[in-house]
Amino acid sequence: MPAKTPRELGYRMPAEWHPHAATWLGWPRPDGISFPDRYHEVLPTLGEMVRTLAPHERVNINVRNEEVEAIARQTIGDIPNISYHRIPSYEPWCRDHGPIFVKHNHDLAVVDWRYNAWGGKYPPYDDDDVVPQRVAEVLGLPVFSPGIVMEGGSLDVNGNGTLLTTEACLLNPNRNPHLDKKQIEQCLRDYLGVTNILWLGDGIVGDDTDGHVDDLARFVNPNTVVATVEQDPQDDNYSPLQENLKRLQTMRDQDGRSLHIVELPMPGVIKYNGQRLPASYANFYVANGVILLPTYRHESADTIAGQTLQKLFPDRRVVGIDSTNLIWGLGSFHCLTQQQPAA
């Protein structure tokens, strides 16, 4: 008889705004590929991120070796509520290679998707692929292994049964070419406990993940989604974001109710060395008592994004942190973090 799936055992993935026991993240190594020529410029941003989180919840930091741990400690400073774990990864994007936690009553478990560095773009990635197993060992949690490629940034849930994702990423043949859309949906239902799956289309320019949803649209409560919208018709992001907005306006939650859509601005074009970067305010992270919002030195849009999220999360403080250097790694705070739900 086959082993039962998390769904059959009553597990499901909580929404990000549900109470956390901790945040997990990976500290980048100096010789990594995420921040070419700008590693030391990124460190102050990472330090500010951790110091903002630590008063609200424990921050578990995976480090590759003693050298990386020393850099992290020096950058962050001697503050409470930080734990370091010798769990190596090549790159720091814990949202995508780290554990997805599912919960049943007071019991937690880890879903260990396969990880192939966004379609095999950045080998090697064998160490990154085993991070969920290592985290589960540290926490003494059971592990479910679906056996298919999936990244945490490619999906977002409302905690009540609805999941939001994109065709551009999950249906890309560089992930699971042997699976069709229905089979992928069944895996999401079986391992995350969702019942209602909503599909957006394409991602934003410069996004090397093939269209992760956490740059496009995010649940902020069970029935409300914030969606990034580009106002300039001449911008390359205008058409795909308009198409996604139209799709959202026709979508319904697990109970058949229309979604409430709130628009987020885009920060304008940000380039480095001639390369357009995937800057997006949707890459915010929801923690206990605080929201980490990436900002990009676009004063008007930065302000609107912060005010919009503050209205949607009145019980949390929205903290904008300059991510202009960080986005050179093609990700921001949501890409770096992974929430561990409170038991």
MOWO-V773021 format. One record per residue. N is the residue number from 0. RES is the residue in three letters. PHI is phi as a letter, one per 40 degrees, with the letter a starting at -180 (none if undefined). PSI is psi as a letter, one per 40 degrees, with the letter a starting at -180 (NA if undefined). Layout:
N & RES & PHI & PSI
N & RES & PHI & PSI
This chain:
0 & MET & none & h
1 & PRO & c & i
2 & ALA & c & i
3 & LYS & c & i
4 & THR & c & i
5 & PRO & d & d
6 & ARG & d & d
7 & GLU & c & d
8 & LEU & c & e
9 & GLY & g & e
10 & TYR & c & i
11 & ARG & a & i
12 & MET & c & h
13 & PRO & c & i
14 & ALA & c & i
15 & GLU & c & d
16 & TRP & c & e
17 & HIS & c & i
18 & PRO & d & h
19 & HIS & b & i
20 & ALA & c & d
21 & ALA & a & i
22 & THR & b & h
23 & TRP & b & i
24 & LEU & a & i
25 & GLY & b & h
26 & TRP & c & h
27 & PRO & c & i
28 & ARG & c & i
29 & PRO & d & d
30 & ASP & c & e
31 & GLY & c & i
32 & ILE & c & e
33 & SER & c & d
34 & PHE & b & g
35 & PRO & d & h
36 & ASP & g & e
37 & ARG & b & e
38 & TYR & d & d
39 & HIS & c & d
40 & GLU & c & d
41 & VAL & c & d
42 & LEU & d & d
43 & PRO & d & d
44 & THR & c & d
45 & LEU & c & d
46 & GLY & c & d
47 & GLU & c & d
48 & MET & d & d
49 & VAL & c & d
50 & ARG & c & d
51 & THR & c & d
52 & LEU & c & d
53 & ALA & d & d
54 & PRO & c & e
55 & HIS & b & d
56 & GLU & a & i
57 & ARG & c & i
58 & VAL & b & h
59 & ASN & c & h
60 & ILE & b & h
61 & ASN & c & h
62 & VAL & b & i
63 & ARG & c & d
64 & ASN & a & a
65 & GLU & c & d
66 & GLU & c & d
67 & VAL & c & d
68 & GLU & c & d
69 & ALA & c & d
70 & ILE & c & d
71 & ALA & c & d
72 & ARG & c & d
73 & GLN & c & d
74 & THR & c & d
75 & ILE & c & d
76 & GLY & g & i
77 & ASP & c & g
78 & ILE & b & i
79 & PRO & c & i
80 & ASN & g & f
81 & ILE & b & h
82 & SER & b & h
83 & TYR & b & h
84 & HIS & b & h
85 & ARG & c & g
86 & ILE & b & h
87 & PRO & c & i
88 & SER & a & i
89 & TYR & c & d
90 & GLU & b & i
91 & PRO & c & e
92 & TRP & c & g
93 & CYS & c & d
94 & ARG & d & d
95 & ASP & c & d
96 & HIS & b & e
97 & GLY & c & a
98 & PRO & c & i
99 & ILE & b & h
100 & PHE & c & h
101 & VAL & b & i
102 & LYS & b & i
103 & HIS & b & h
104 & ASN & f & b
105 & HIS & b & e
106 & ASP & b & h
107 & LEU & b & i
108 & ALA & a & i
109 & VAL & b & h
110 & VAL & c & h
111 & ASP & b & g
112 & TRP & c & i
113 & ARG & c & i
114 & TYR & b & h
115 & ASN & b & f
116 & ALA & f & f
117 & TRP & f & f
118 & GLY & g & f
119 & GLY & g & f
120 & LYS & c & d
121 & TYR & b & g
122 & PRO & c & i
123 & PRO & c & i
124 & TYR & a & e
125 & ASP & c & d
126 & ASP & c & d
127 & ASP & c & d
128 & ASP & c & d
129 & VAL & c & e
130 & VAL & d & d
131 & PRO & d & d
132 & GLN & c & d
133 & ARG & c & d
134 & VAL & c & d
135 & ALA & c & d
136 & GLU & c & d
137 & VAL & d & d
138 & LEU & c & e
139 & GLY & g & f
140 & LEU & b & i
141 & PRO & c & i
142 & VAL & b & h
143 & PHE & b & h
144 & SER & b & h
145 & PRO & c & d
146 & GLY & g & e
147 & ILE & b & i
148 & VAL & c & h
149 & MET & a & i
150 & GLU & b & i
151 & GLY & c & d
152 & GLY & c & e
153 & SER & c & e
154 & LEU & a & i
155 & ASP & a & h
156 & VAL & b & i
157 & ASN & c & e
158 & GLY & g & e
159 & ASN & b & e
160 & GLY & h & e
161 & THR & b & h
162 & LEU & b & h
163 & LEU & b & h
164 & THR & a & a
165 & THR & b & i
166 & GLU & c & d
167 & ALA & d & d
168 & CYS & c & c
169 & LEU & c & d
170 & LEU & c & e
171 & ASN & c & h
172 & PRO & c & e
173 & ASN & c & e
174 & ARG & b & c
175 & ASN & b & g
176 & PRO & c & e
177 & HIS & c & e
178 & LEU & b & i
179 & ASP & c & a
180 & LYS & c & d
181 & LYS & c & d
182 & GLN & c & d
183 & ILE & c & d
184 & GLU & d & d
185 & GLN & c & d
186 & CYS & c & d
187 & LEU & c & d
188 & ARG & c & d
189 & ASP & c & d
190 & TYR & b & e
191 & LEU & b & e
192 & GLY & g & f
193 & VAL & c & i
194 & THR & b & e
195 & ASN & b & h
196 & ILE & b & h
197 & LEU & b & h
198 & TRP & b & h
199 & LEU & c & i
200 & GLY & c & b
201 & ASP & c & i
202 & GLY & c & a
203 & ILE & c & i
204 & VAL & c & h
205 & GLY & g & e
206 & ASP & c & h
207 & ASP & c & e
208 & THR & c & e
209 & ASP & g & f
210 & GLY & h & f
211 & HIS & c & i
212 & VAL & c & d
213 & ASP & c & e
214 & ASP & b & e
215 & LEU & b & d
216 & ALA & a & i
217 & ARG & b & i
218 & PHE & c & h
219 & VAL & b & e
220 & ASN & a & i
221 & PRO & d & d
222 & ASN & b & e
223 & THR & b & h
224 & VAL & b & h
225 & VAL & c & h
226 & ALA & b & h
227 & THR & c & h
228 & VAL & b & h
229 & GLU & c & h
230 & GLN & c & e
231 & ASP & c & h
232 & PRO & c & e
233 & GLN & c & e
234 & ASP & c & i
235 & ASP & c & d
236 & ASN & c & e
237 & TYR & c & d
238 & SER & c & d
239 & PRO & c & d
240 & LEU & c & d
241 & GLN & c & d
242 & GLU & c & d
243 & ASN & c & d
244 & LEU & c & d
245 & LYS & c & d
246 & ARG & c & d
247 & LEU & d & d
248 & GLN & c & e
249 & THR & b & e
250 & MET & c & i
251 & ARG & b & i
252 & ASP & c & a
253 & GLN & c & e
254 & ASP & b & e
255 & GLY & g & e
256 & ARG & c & i
257 & SER & c & i
258 & LEU & c & i
259 & HIS & c & h
260 & ILE & b & h
261 & VAL & b & h
262 & GLU & c & i
263 & LEU & b & h
264 & PRO & c & i
265 & MET & b & i
266 & PRO & c & e
267 & GLY & g & i
268 & VAL & c & h
269 & ILE & b & h
270 & LYS & b & i
271 & TYR & a & h
272 & ASN & f & f
273 & GLY & g & e
274 & GLN & b & h
275 & ARG & c & h
276 & LEU & b & i
277 & PRO & c & f
278 & ALA & c & h
279 & SER & a & h
280 & TYR & c & e
281 & ALA & c & e
282 & ASN & c & f
283 & PHE & c & i
284 & TYR & b & h
285 & VAL & c & h
286 & ALA & b & i
287 & ASN & c & h
288 & GLY & g & e
289 & VAL & a & i
290 & ILE & b & h
291 & LEU & c & h
292 & LEU & b & h
293 & PRO & c & h
294 & THR & b & i
295 & TYR & b & f
296 & ARG & g & f
297 & HIS & b & g
298 & GLU & d & d
299 & SER & c & d
300 & ALA & c & d
301 & ASP & d & d
302 & THR & c & d
303 & ILE & c & d
304 & ALA & c & d
305 & GLY & c & d
306 & GLN & c & d
307 & THR & c & d
308 & LEU & c & d
309 & GLN & c & d
310 & LYS & c & d
311 & LEU & c & d
312 & PHE & b & g
313 & PRO & c & e
314 & ASP & c & e
315 & ARG & b & i
316 & ARG & c & h
317 & VAL & c & h
318 & VAL & b & h
319 & GLY & c & h
320 & ILE & b & h
321 & ASP & d & h
322 & SER & b & e
323 & THR & c & d
324 & ASN & c & d
325 & LEU & c & d
326 & ILE & c & e
327 & TRP & c & d
328 & GLY & c & e
329 & LEU & g & f
330 & GLY & a & i
331 & SER & b & a
332 & PHE & c & d
333 & HIS & c & d
334 & CYS & c & d
335 & LEU & c & e
336 & THR & b & i
337 & GLN & a & h
338 & GLN & c & h
339 & GLN & b & h
340 & PRO & c & i
341 & ALA & c & i
342 & ALA & c & NA
